[in-house]
Amino acid sequence: MRAELSTQFSVPGVRVAAGAAGIRYRERDDLVLMELALGTQTAAVFTQNAFCAAPVTLARQHLSAASPRYLLINSGNANAGTGARGLTDALASCSLVAGQAGCEANQVLPFSTGVIGEDLPVARIGAALPHLFEGLRADAWEAAARAIMTTDTRPKLVQRQFELNGRRATLVGMAKGAGMICPNMATMLAFVATDLAIAEGPLRASLNAAVAGSFNAISIDGDTSTNDACVAAATGALGNPLLDDLDPDALAIWQQALSDLCLELATNIVRDGEGATKLVRVAVREAATSAEARLVAETIAHSPLVKTALFAGDPNWGRILAAVGRAGVAGLDIERVRIWLDDVRIVAGGGRDPEYREEQGARVMAQDAFKIEVHLGRGEAELTMLTCDLSYDYVRINAEYRS
């Protein structure tokens, strides 16, 4: 299966609109409405932060109770840390959508992103909704991708078309996120839609697998947000026979397309990391277990000392070595550990590789994208994470976030 890229962003069975509600930003869109056709199957993955935002709590409840017809997304205000009023406001927003759409409030899923601890301006959302309903159309994905941005510098929007059982299927995804990015999940919202008909169980399983290798395998600053969510919707408008566990070959094609799209969106998030100048793949191989590989990869990817060295282009390999050593791998034999920067081996035999020269490392780290590869010499498990550098601009952006 070879998925084709496209710049025509639309999915049969989905209509989208973006508008300005003045929630926090002025003179820009900050509210999105997505309409899903009747019969659409929907699955979602949410943040694991214990202080999950009101819209996360409500979206979980609504998703378990009814089939969603609308998604309501606002930027500029997270509606998190807002207590009982936050839930009341999130439900009020859903009720406003339902009142105009002629559906039940639990058929609306709310999503918010922005500043934590401020009450959601429900009246402004209500005032903007008539314009959004009037503006619903199939090809408004780009406007929506811009409207959900916060500190992002550019929208994240990807479309693919691929062949499945003789039919040409469409898959579109948009995401936002640039800071407070860490697995389980990253500070991000992502919305993916396809015209395939897929059974609920396989859709949920495929989304979980795609998220594990993409949005849950990135780190910008090691912080996990209160509002993270990734939603997948399958409208069935393609008219294909229902995709289920009885067709593993077709499911594998779908899984590959979904995973590839989510990984591209996740990569775009890291490339657009707040103040980021480098995209770095941290690949851990020869681990005893997948959990061990993740432990080492996350320790490197989250390390402020490693990340500041990345920003400086400083091949300070001791920081990477130290991160591996403090990751908590029981019984680690440092004599078996090898570390590379791209194709330059920097560590072997428990210390600096005898053939390594610092100018080689400096050459690799001068690039805007490269790989840190660690072999633990313990088994066959492996995992790759995406991370970036930590720059002066990251501090400035976050110091000024509420200014």
C-alpha positions as CSV (number, residue, x, y, z in Angstrom):
1,M,0.0,0.0,0.0
2,R,1.3,3.4,-1.0
3,A,-0.6,6.3,0.4
4,E,-0.7,9.4,-1.7
5,L,-0.4,12.9,-0.3
6,S,-3.0,15.5,-1.2
7,T,-3.6,19.2,-0.7
8,Q,-7.4,19.0,-1.1
9,F,-8.5,18.6,2.5
10,S,-11.9,17.1,2.8
11,V,-13.6,13.9,3.9
12,P,-17.0,12.8,2.7
13,G,-19.3,12.9,5.7
14,V,-17.5,15.7,7.6
15,R,-18.3,19.4,7.4
16,V,-16.1,22.0,9.2
17,A,-16.3,25.6,10.1
18,A,-14.1,28.1,11.9
19,G,-14.9,31.5,13.4
20,A,-13.9,34.2,15.8
21,A,-15.5,34.1,19.3
22,G,-13.0,36.5,21.0
23,I,-12.3,33.9,23.7
24,R,-8.8,35.2,24.2
25,Y,-7.4,36.2,20.9
26,R,-8.4,39.2,18.9
27,E,-8.9,39.4,15.1
28,R,-8.4,35.7,14.5
29,D,-10.5,32.5,14.5
30,D,-10.6,30.6,17.8
31,L,-13.6,28.4,17.6
32,V,-14.2,25.3,15.4
33,L,-17.3,23.2,14.7
34,M,-17.1,19.8,13.1
35,E,-20.2,18.0,11.9
36,L,-20.2,14.2,11.5
37,A,-22.6,12.4,9.3
38,L,-25.2,10.1,10.9
39,G,-23.7,6.6,11.5
40,T,-20.1,7.9,12.0
41,Q,-18.0,5.7,14.3
42,T,-15.9,7.7,16.7
43,A,-13.0,6.8,19.0
44,A,-10.8,8.9,21.2
45,V,-7.7,8.9,23.4
46,F,-7.3,11.4,26.2
47,T,-4.8,12.9,28.6
48,Q,-3.7,10.8,31.6
49,N,-3.2,13.9,33.7
50,A,-5.2,13.6,37.0
51,F,-6.2,17.2,36.7
52,C,-7.9,16.6,33.4
53,A,-9.8,19.5,32.0
54,A,-13.6,19.8,32.2
55,P,-14.1,19.2,28.5
56,V,-12.0,16.0,28.7
57,T,-14.2,14.7,31.5
58,L,-17.4,15.6,29.6
59,A,-16.2,14.3,26.3
60,R,-15.4,10.9,27.9
61,Q,-18.9,10.8,29.4
62,H,-20.6,11.8,26.1
63,L,-18.6,9.4,24.0
64,S,-19.6,6.5,26.2
65,A,-23.3,7.5,26.1
66,A,-24.1,8.4,22.5
67,S,-22.7,8.6,19.0
68,P,-21.2,12.1,18.4
69,R,-22.6,14.3,15.8
70,Y,-20.6,17.4,16.5
71,L,-17.2,18.4,17.9
72,L,-16.8,21.9,19.4
73,I,-13.2,23.1,19.8
74,N,-12.0,26.3,21.2
75,S,-8.5,27.8,21.6
76,G,-7.2,30.4,24.1
77,N,-8.9,28.9,27.1
78,A,-8.3,25.4,28.5
79,N,-11.3,25.3,30.8
80,A,-9.0,23.4,33.2
81,G,-8.6,23.8,36.9
82,T,-12.0,25.4,36.9
83,G,-13.8,23.0,39.3
84,A,-17.6,22.4,39.1
85,R,-18.1,25.6,37.0
86,G,-15.9,24.2,34.3
87,L,-18.1,21.2,33.8
88,T,-21.2,23.4,33.9
89,D,-19.7,25.7,31.2
90,A,-18.5,22.7,29.0
91,L,-22.0,21.2,29.2
92,A,-23.6,24.6,28.5
93,S,-21.5,24.9,25.3
94,C,-22.6,21.5,24.2
95,S,-26.2,22.4,24.9
96,L,-25.9,25.5,22.7
97,V,-24.6,23.4,19.8
98,A,-27.3,20.8,20.3
99,G,-30.0,23.5,20.5
100,Q,-29.1,24.8,17.0
101,A,-28.4,21.4,15.5
102,G,-31.5,19.6,16.8
103,C,-29.6,16.8,18.5
104,E,-28.9,15.8,22.1
105,A,-26.2,17.6,24.2
106,N,-24.4,14.3,24.7
107,Q,-24.0,14.0,21.0
108,V,-21.6,17.0,21.2
109,L,-17.9,16.5,22.3
110,P,-16.2,19.6,23.7
111,F,-12.5,20.3,23.4
112,S,-10.5,23.2,24.7
113,T,-6.9,24.4,24.7
114,G,-5.2,27.5,26.1
115,V,-4.7,29.1,29.5
116,I,-5.4,27.0,32.5
117,G,-7.5,28.3,35.4
118,E,-9.8,30.8,33.7
119,D,-13.5,30.4,33.2
120,L,-14.8,29.6,29.8
121,P,-16.7,32.5,28.2
122,V,-19.7,30.5,27.2
123,A,-21.7,33.6,26.1
124,R,-19.0,34.4,23.5
125,I,-19.1,30.9,22.2
126,G,-22.9,31.0,21.9
127,A,-22.8,34.3,20.0
128,A,-20.4,32.8,17.5
129,L,-22.2,29.5,16.8
130,P,-24.8,30.8,14.3
131,H,-22.0,32.0,12.0
132,L,-20.2,28.6,12.4
133,F,-23.4,26.6,11.5
134,E,-23.9,28.8,8.4
135,G,-20.3,28.3,7.4
136,L,-20.1,24.5,7.7
137,R,-18.6,23.0,4.6
138,A,-16.4,20.1,3.5
139,D,-13.2,22.0,2.6
140,A,-12.7,24.2,5.7
141,W,-10.1,22.0,7.3
142,E,-7.2,24.5,6.8
143,A,-9.2,27.3,8.5
144,A,-10.0,24.9,11.4
145,A,-6.3,23.9,11.8
146,R,-5.4,27.5,12.1
147,A,-8.2,28.3,14.6
148,I,-7.1,25.6,17.1
149,M,-3.5,27.0,17.3
150,T,-2.2,28.6,20.5
151,T,1.6,29.0,20.5
152,D,1.9,27.1,17.2
153,T,3.6,29.0,14.4
154,R,1.9,27.1,11.7
155,P,-1.1,24.7,11.2
156,K,-0.6,20.9,11.2
157,L,-2.7,19.4,8.5
158,V,-2.2,16.2,6.5
159,Q,-4.3,14.3,4.0
160,R,-3.8,10.9,2.4
161,Q,-5.6,8.7,0.0
162,F,-5.0,5.0,-0.3
163,E,-6.5,1.9,-2.0
164,L,-8.4,-0.6,0.1
165,N,-10.3,-3.5,-1.4
166,G,-10.6,-1.7,-4.8
167,R,-11.8,1.5,-3.3
168,R,-10.0,4.8,-2.9
169,A,-10.2,5.9,0.7
170,T,-9.5,9.3,2.2
171,L,-7.9,10.2,5.5
172,V,-7.4,13.7,6.9
173,G,-5.9,14.8,10.1
174,M,-5.2,18.1,11.9
175,A,-3.4,18.8,15.1
176,K,-2.2,21.6,17.4
177,G,0.7,21.6,19.8
178,A,4.0,23.3,20.3
179,G,4.7,23.3,24.1
180,M,3.9,21.3,27.2
181,I,4.6,18.2,25.1
182,C,5.2,14.9,26.7
183,P,3.8,11.3,26.3
184,N,0.5,10.3,28.0
185,M,-0.4,12.4,26.0
186,A,1.4,15.5,24.7
187,T,-0.2,18.9,25.1
188,M,-2.0,18.6,21.8
189,L,-5.4,18.2,20.2
190,A,-5.7,16.0,17.1
191,F,-8.7,15.2,14.9
192,V,-8.6,12.5,12.3
193,A,-11.4,11.5,9.9
194,T,-11.8,9.0,7.1
195,D,-14.7,8.0,4.8
196,L,-14.1,4.3,5.5
197,A,-16.7,2.2,7.3
198,I,-15.0,0.6,10.3
199,A,-16.4,-1.2,13.2
200,E,-16.1,0.5,16.6
201,G,-13.7,-2.0,18.2
202,P,-11.1,-2.0,15.4
203,L,-11.3,1.8,15.1
204,R,-10.5,2.2,18.8
205,A,-7.7,-0.4,18.6
206,S,-6.2,1.1,15.5
207,L,-6.2,4.6,17.1
208,N,-4.6,3.4,20.3
209,A,-1.8,1.7,18.2
210,A,-1.3,4.8,16.1
211,V,-1.1,7.1,19.1
212,A,1.4,4.8,20.9
213,G,3.9,5.3,18.1
214,S,3.2,8.9,17.4
215,F,1.6,11.4,19.9
216,N,2.8,9.2,22.8
217,A,6.3,9.1,21.5
218,I,7.2,12.8,21.4
219,S,8.7,15.2,23.9
220,I,9.3,18.9,23.7
221,D,9.7,19.8,27.4
222,G,8.6,16.8,29.5
223,D,5.2,18.3,30.6
224,T,1.9,16.6,30.0
225,S,-1.2,18.8,29.7
226,T,-4.6,18.7,31.2
227,N,-6.5,18.9,27.9
228,D,-4.9,16.4,25.5
229,A,-7.1,14.5,23.1
230,C,-6.9,12.6,19.8
231,V,-10.2,11.8,18.1
232,A,-10.7,9.5,15.1
233,A,-14.0,9.5,13.1
234,A,-15.0,7.0,10.4
235,T,-18.0,8.3,8.4
236,G,-18.6,5.2,6.3
237,A,-19.4,7.4,3.3
238,L,-17.1,5.4,1.1
239,G,-19.7,2.6,1.1
240,N,-17.2,-0.2,1.6
241,P,-18.2,-3.4,3.4
242,L,-17.7,-2.8,7.1
243,L,-14.1,-3.1,8.0
244,D,-13.7,-5.5,11.0
245,D,-11.5,-8.2,12.5
246,L,-12.6,-10.7,9.9
247,D,-10.5,-8.9,7.3
248,P,-7.0,-8.6,8.9
249,D,-5.3,-7.7,5.6
250,A,-7.5,-4.7,5.0
251,L,-7.1,-3.7,8.7
252,A,-3.4,-3.8,8.3
253,I,-3.6,-1.4,5.3
254,W,-5.8,1.0,7.3
255,Q,-3.5,0.7,10.4
256,Q,-0.5,1.7,8.3
257,A,-2.2,4.7,6.8
258,L,-3.5,5.9,10.1
259,S,-0.2,5.3,11.9
260,D,1.8,7.1,9.1
261,L,-0.6,10.1,9.2
262,C,-0.4,10.4,13.0
263,L,3.4,10.1,13.0
264,E,3.6,12.9,10.4
265,L,1.3,15.1,12.5
266,A,3.4,14.3,15.6
267,T,6.6,15.1,13.8
268,N,5.1,18.4,12.7
269,I,4.4,19.2,16.3
270,V,8.0,18.6,17.4
271,R,9.3,20.6,14.4
272,D,7.1,23.5,15.6
273,G,8.2,23.1,19.2
274,E,8.3,26.4,21.1
275,G,11.6,27.9,20.3
276,A,12.9,24.6,18.7
277,T,15.7,24.6,16.1
278,K,16.5,20.9,16.0
279,L,14.4,17.8,15.3
280,V,16.0,14.8,17.0
281,R,15.1,11.1,16.8
282,V,16.1,9.1,19.9
283,A,16.3,5.5,19.0
284,V,16.9,2.9,21.7
285,R,17.7,-0.6,20.5
286,E,18.7,-3.9,22.1
287,A,16.6,-3.3,25.2
288,A,15.3,-6.2,27.3
289,T,11.7,-5.0,27.0
290,S,9.7,-2.3,25.2
291,A,9.1,-0.6,28.6
292,E,12.9,-0.5,29.2
293,A,13.5,1.0,25.7
294,R,10.9,3.7,26.5
295,L,12.4,4.5,29.9
296,V,15.8,5.2,28.3
297,A,14.4,7.1,25.4
298,E,12.3,9.3,27.6
299,T,15.1,10.0,29.9
300,I,17.3,11.3,27.1
301,A,14.4,13.1,25.3
302,H,13.3,14.9,28.5
303,S,16.8,15.9,29.8
304,P,17.3,19.7,29.9
305,L,21.1,19.2,29.8
306,V,20.9,17.1,26.7
307,K,18.4,19.4,25.1
308,T,20.4,22.6,25.7
309,A,23.4,20.8,24.3
310,L,21.3,20.1,21.2
311,F,20.5,23.8,20.9
312,A,24.1,24.8,21.1
313,G,25.2,22.1,18.6
314,D,27.6,21.0,21.4
315,P,28.6,17.3,21.1
316,N,28.7,16.9,24.8
317,W,28.2,13.2,24.7
318,G,28.7,12.9,28.4
319,R,25.2,14.3,28.9
320,I,23.7,11.5,26.8
321,L,25.8,8.9,28.6
322,A,24.7,10.2,31.9
323,A,21.0,10.2,30.9
324,V,21.3,6.5,29.9
325,G,23.0,5.7,33.2
326,R,20.3,7.4,35.3
327,A,17.3,6.0,33.4
328,G,16.9,3.3,36.0
329,V,17.7,0.2,34.0
330,A,18.3,-2.6,36.5
331,G,21.6,-4.4,36.0
332,L,22.8,-2.3,33.1
333,D,26.2,-3.5,31.8
334,I,27.8,-0.3,30.6
335,E,30.5,-2.2,28.8
336,R,27.8,-3.3,26.3
337,V,26.2,0.1,25.7
338,R,27.0,1.9,22.4
339,I,25.8,5.3,21.4
340,W,25.8,7.0,18.0
341,L,25.1,10.5,16.6
342,D,23.8,9.5,13.2
343,D,26.6,7.2,11.9
344,V,29.2,8.5,14.3
345,R,29.8,6.2,17.3
346,I,30.6,8.2,20.3
347,V,30.4,5.7,23.2
348,A,31.6,2.0,23.3
349,G,33.1,-0.3,25.9
350,G,31.9,1.8,28.9
351,G,33.3,5.2,27.7
352,R,34.3,7.4,24.8
353,D,34.8,5.4,21.6
354,P,38.5,5.4,20.9
355,E,38.0,6.4,17.3
356,Y,35.6,9.3,18.0
357,R,36.7,12.8,17.3
358,E,34.7,15.8,18.6
359,E,34.6,17.5,15.1
360,Q,32.6,14.4,13.9
361,G,30.0,15.0,16.6
362,A,29.9,18.7,15.9
363,R,29.3,18.0,12.2
364,V,26.2,15.9,13.0
365,M,24.8,18.3,15.6
366,A,25.1,21.3,13.3
367,Q,22.3,19.8,11.3
368,D,18.7,20.7,11.9
369,A,17.7,17.0,12.1
370,F,19.7,14.0,13.3
371,K,19.4,10.8,15.4
372,I,20.7,9.7,18.7
373,E,20.9,5.9,18.7
374,V,21.5,3.9,21.9
375,H,22.2,0.1,21.9
376,L,21.8,-1.4,25.3
377,G,23.1,-4.9,24.5
378,R,20.3,-6.6,26.5
379,G,17.7,-7.9,24.1
380,E,15.8,-7.2,20.9
381,A,13.2,-4.6,22.1
382,E,13.4,-1.1,20.6
383,L,11.6,2.2,20.6
384,T,12.0,5.6,18.9
385,M,10.9,9.0,20.3
386,L,11.0,12.4,18.7
387,T,12.3,15.4,20.7
388,C,13.8,18.8,20.1
389,D,16.3,21.2,21.6
390,L,15.6,23.7,24.4
391,S,16.4,27.2,23.4
392,Y,16.3,30.8,24.8
393,D,13.0,31.3,22.9
394,Y,11.3,28.5,24.8
395,V,11.9,30.3,28.0
396,R,10.7,33.6,26.5
397,I,7.6,32.2,25.0
398,N,6.5,30.5,28.2
399,A,7.5,33.4,30.4
400,E,5.3,35.7,28.3
401,Y,2.4,33.2,27.7
402,R,-0.1,35.0,29.8
403,S,1.2,38.6,29.1
